[in-house]
């Protein structure tokens, strides 16, 4: 007599195994994204100068990363995620340049010299004098110095120094050669040293 339950049981066991693997993969990728989210947000804030824009970019980058690279091995995730975020930041800068061209064109077209009321409104996220004092001058100087760096130098510095990626992974994330990464990082460090001399 042939046992019909055996193939079905084997199929169920295989499906349970796939489900368990899938859940484990989901937990791994969730853990990776939780671990990286604050640093990604900070990097996006440096790139955009706007927390809300940075939050949107990081969220978009995480969604695109999971959709496109979630099935890749975990040891490849870090450079791939930073590459996705780098693409989102580059796209954001391109859109800003286009918008700024239109703003200049429209503002010059009607001849009005009035100040933009939205731009003149106080920043609601401004922490206030006590919080600024608590942060310390050196921290503010570092933030300002990082924001002042050219985009590629800032990316190389944040990926190599803050994230601890090696040169090859940084080159993958930035879509450039390893020599370019070294050049950008060297220039970034020189610029930061000059900007922060008084705080040493």
Secondary structure as UniProt FT lines:
FT   HELIX           5..48
FT   HELIX           51..69
FT   TURN            70..71
FT   HELIX           74..76
FT   HELIX           77..109
FT   HELIX           117..120
FT   TURN            124..125
FT   HELIX           129..135
FT   HELIX           137..148
FT   HELIX           151..157
FT   HELIX           158..162
FT   HELIX           167..174
FT   HELIX           178..195
FT   HELIX           197..199
//
